Amino acid sequence: MKLLPLIKNILLQCCIFFFIFCIADLVYSYIKKETAQQVVDPNKGLHKQNQFGFYWLDSSINKGNYTFGSINFPIYTNEYGFRCSKMQSLTKDSIEYVFLGDSFTYGEGEWEESFVGIFEKKLKAQLFNCGVPSYSPSVYLYQYKKALFTGRLKQRHNVIICLDISDVQDESTRWVYPDSIIGNSDANGIVFPILRTGPTYKAQDKQVNQQTNKIGKEKGIKAFVSSNMLLTSYIYVAFKKVLYKKQLIAEEDEAFAANRYLNRSGLTHIPWNELDSADTMGYKPLGVLGGLKKIESSLMEIQKLAKRNNSKIYLVVYPWPAQLLSEQRVFNWEKHWSSFASDNGIHFINCFDEFRAQIKRGTNPKDFYIRQDIHFNKYGNEYVANAIMKSLK
């Protein structure tokens, strides 16, 4: 009968431990939530925005953190407002390479894991990374003018334009140079494009999240625990990853496959009339063709500026998940820009081949990208960086 008191004692100890743990969890979660609520904008101070909706990276940020989804990483910018490594926060040498692009070029993650960061390290290159999230060729033109204005570029430098398939939608709906200057010039007198009425950056992110993740409203006990008992939630997620590993992998595969239905990257396989007429996340008012023509116009302007400086221009294309998942039966992105580059004396770099070669060797396409996102992880960025380095002439 000595066993019964032992069992009672164990149960009592478990209840006491459980009670103390719950109290500690509630207190920890309350403090964590209060701290999070104080940070209204986790990226405040990294970007500036004017009355025209135009935004840019602030200069000389040496301790800021950028929040992208569940990822949090340090950001450094130089004195000109271009993202850089911690060691290059002050420009000391003449710049040989100028990278123009959007969030892929900016790098959604640690600098050393971005393709620009990898390129810089492997070549020990002096460069400007002019990439900013949701920029497109209209703004690339402004960024190149801004880089030239610094006076730090070598006379014979290299301009590397990283063309993103989402640039077409951004040119169709987002950025526009007004017919006359309405005060849209910076302190140096360089004219910048303004935002037109259309999808916002947040709206675009929302579509990506909705179509690549299963988002549902939790209710009851589960909702209370996830909101107010963070330690319990962490333990639950850890156990779930072990117990439901196959199910979670299947859900991730399903979410990744949903990328093929995104309008934002769908112009290679979704009929253009559907994209042009879509009221949500479509290509109004210019349509797909109008966006392409605007891109070509901006690229030619950048080309003219580069020629004046006896500099080379490279056009880089790389795949969104949709381009690895769907056949380009409506529009061949690679062939179009290869032909355009050839006709205009621009060096063309096609990164698609690097990814397809790895897929043939058995790599799952989702392994190139940040989990539940469309941006490259370090593994994917390695292939982009290598493709660029191989093609430099």
N, C-alpha and C positions, 0 to 999 in steps of 0.2 A: 504493500500500500504506500510505500515511500515514493513511488513513481508519480502519484497524483499531485502531491505538493510541488514536486519538481516541475511538472507540466504547468501548474498554476503560476509558479515563479517565472518560468520562461515566458508565458503569455503576458504576465504583468510587465516584465522587462520590455517585451516587444511593444506593448501598448504605450509605455512611457517613452520609448525611443520614437515611436511613430508620432506621438503627440508633440514631442520636442522638435522633431524634424519638420512637422507641418507648420509649427509656429515660426521656426527659422526660415522655412521656405516662403511663408507669407511676408515676413519682414524683409527678406532679401528681395523678393519680387516687387514689393512696394517701393523700396529704395531705388531699384533698377528702373521702375516705371517713372518715378518722379524725375530721375536724372534724364531719362529719354525724352520726357515731355518738355524739359527745359531747352533741349536742342530742337528748335522748331525746324530749322533747315540745317541738316548735317553738313551741307556743302557751302554754307554761308561764308563769304569771304574768299572763296575760290573763284567765283564768277562775278562779273559785273554786267549790268544790263541797262540800256538807256530807254528813252521814251519811244523809240522806234521798234523796240523788241529785240534789237541786236544785242548779243551778249558775247563776252570774251573772257579769257582767263586773266585774272589779276596778275600783276608782275611781282617777282621776288617772293613767292610763297615757299617757305622753307620748313614748315612744320604743320601744314594743313593735312587733313585726312579727307579722302573722297569716299563717299558711300555709294556703292552701286549694287542694288539688290541686297543680298546678304553679305556682300564683300566690302571690306573696309581696308583701304590701303593708303600709304602716304603719298602726297603730291608735292613736287618741287617744280617751280617755274623760274626761268631766268629773268633778267631785268627787262626783257621785252615782252614777257607774258607768254612764252612758249614752254610747254612742259619739258622737263629735263631730268637727268639723274641728280642725285644729291651732290655729286662731285662737280657737276657742270652748272650749278645755280648762278655762277657768274661767268659770262663769256670772256675767255681770255685769248682765244686764237681765231683766225679767220675760218669761216664756215665753208665746208666743201659740199655738204649735202643739205638740201631742204626737202623735208617730207610734208606733203600736203594731203589732208584727208579728214575723216570724221572720227567717230569713237573707236573704230578699229585701229586707226593710226595713233590716236591719243593713247590708247591702251587701257582696257578695262581690267586693271590688276597692277601688280608690282611692275615698276619700270623695267627691271631686269627680265621680266617675263613677256614684255611686249615685243613685237617684231622690230620696232625702232630701237628699243633698248638692246636687243640681241645683236642687231646690225652694228650699233655703236660699239659694243664690247668686242665683237669678233674682228672688226676692221680698225678698232681704235680710232673711229671717225669723229671728226668735228662736225656737228650737225645742228640744225634747228628742226624740232618737231612741232609743226604748225597745226597738227590735228586737234580738233575740238568736237565733242559729241554733236551730232546732227548738223554739222556743217556740210556743204556740198559745193560743187565747182564755182558757183557764183561767189561764195565766200573764200574758196581756195584762192581765187584771183586777188581778193583783198589781202589775204594772208601773205601771198607772195610779194605783193607791193610793200606790205609792212616789213617783211624780211629784207627786201632790197633797201628800204629806207634806213635800216639800221647802219648800213655801211660796213657790215661785218662779213658780207659774202665775198668769196674769192671771185675774181673776174671770170674764171672758168669753173663755175660750180655745177652741180648736178641737181636738177629739180625732179623729184620722184613723186608723181601724183598717184595716190592710191584710190582708185575709182571703185566706189561701193555701189552695188545694185540699188540700194535705197536712195542714192543720189537722184535717181530719176523722179521719184515721188517728191523729194524735197525741192527739186527744181520746178516741178509742176505745181506744187501747192504752197510752198513755204517762202522761198527767198526771191526777192525782186529788186532790181535797180529802178527807181522811179524815173520817169521821163526827164525830170529836171531835179537839180539838187535842192532838197528841202531841209538842209541843215544836217544831212546824213554824211558827215565827214568827221574823222577823228581829229585829235589835237595836232596831228602832222599834216592835215589837209587831205588825207587819203579817204576817198569815198567808199562807204561800205553799203551792202544791200540791207534792205529792211524786210520785216516779216509781212507777208500778205495774209489776208484772212484765209484760214485753212486749218488742217490738222496741226495740233501743237505737238511738241516733243513728248509731253506727258501722255497725250492721246495715243501717239505711236507706240510708246512703251506699254500702254495699257492693252493695246491689241496684241502685241507680242506675248505679254504675260497671259492674257486670256486664252490665246490659242495654243500656247505651249505648256500651260499648267492647268491642272484641275483646281479651280478656285471655288470653294463653297462656303457658305456661312454656317459655322458651327453653333450649336445650341446646347443648352443644359449644362450638365456636369463637365463635359469635355471642354466646352467654351470657357467655363470658369477656371478650370485647371490650367488651360493654355494661357490664359490672361493673367492669372493671379498666383500661380504656383509654378514658377519657371524651373526650379530644380527638379520637381516631379516631371515636368514636361521633358527636360533634358534626358532623364533616366528612361522615360517612356520611349522617346525617339531612339535612344541607343539600343534598347531591347528590341524595338520594332525592326531596326536595321538588321539585327541578327535573326530574329524569328521569321520575318517576312521579306527576306532578302530577294527571293525570286519574284515576289509580287511587286516589290518596289522597282526592281529592274524592268519588269514588264510595263509598269506605269511610266517610267522614264522613257522607255522606247516609244510608247504611244504618244507621249508629249512631244518628243523629238520629231516623230513622223508628222505631227500636226503642222510643222513648219512649212510643209508644202502648200498649205492653204492660206498662208499669209499674203495679203495683197501687196505688202511692202516689198516683198522679194519675188512676186509672182509673175512679173512681166515676161519671163522666159517660157512659161507653161500655162498661164491663165489668159484667155482671150482678152485683147486690149479693150474691146467694147464693154466688157464686164468691169474692168478696172476703171475705165473713164467715166462710166455711169454710176459707179458705186457712191452712195451718199455718205457712207462711213468708211474712212480710211481708203478713199479712192484717189484719183489723180486729177480732180478738178482744180482749177479751171482749164489748165493747158492740155491735160491728157498725157498719155505716155509719150507720144511722138513729140509733143511740145517740150516735154522735159528733156528728151534726148537731144533735141536741137539746141536747147539752152546750154546743155553740158558741152556740146561740140563748140559752141560759140565761146564759152569761157576758156576751154582748153586752147583754142586758137589764140586768145588774148595772152594767156600764160606763155604760149610758145613764142609769140612776138617779143615779149619782155625778155625771155631767156636768150633768144637770138641776139638781142641788143647787147647782152653781156657775154656773148660767145660761149654760152652754156648749153649743156645737153638737157633734154627733157625725156623722162621715162614715164610710161603709162602702165600702171600695175593693176591687174584685175585678180580677184580671189573670190572663192565661193561662199555664199551664205549657205546654211543647211539645205534650203530648198533646192539649190542648184546641184547638190550631191544626191538628193532624193528623187528629183523629177527630171525627166528628159526635156531638153530645151526644144520642144516641138513648135512653139509659137515664135520664139525669137532667140537666136544664138548670140548670147552676150559676148562671148569670146571672139567669134568671127567678126562681129560688127566692129569691135574696138581694135582688133588686129588690122582690119582693112583701113579704118580711119587713121590709125597710127602710121601705117605704111604710106598712105596717100599724102601725109603731112610731115613726113620726116621726123617722126617721133619713135623712139625706141619702145618696143612693146614687151611687157613681161607678163606671161600667163602663168599664174600660180596653180590653176586648176589641175594641170598635169601632175604636179607634185602630190596633190591629195588623191587623185585617181590612182596613181601608182601604189600608194599605201593601201587604198581600199582593195585593190587587186591582190595585195599580199595578205589580206584578211583583217585589216583594221576596220573597226566599226566607225562610220562617219561621225557619230556623236562624240567620239573620243577626242576630236579636234577642238571641241567647243566647251566653254564654261558650262557647268551642269545647269540644265534648264534655262539656257540662254543661247543667243545666236552669235556671240562674240568668241573669238579664238581664246583658248587657254594657252599655256606655255608650249604645249606640244604642237598645236596648230600654228602658233606664231613662229615656231622654229622653221616650218616649211615655207612660210611666206618670206622670212628673212633670208633663208638659203636660196630661194628662187631669185630674189632681188640681187643678192651678191653674185650669183652665177652669171647673171645677165648684164652686169655692169661692163661697159666698154671703155 
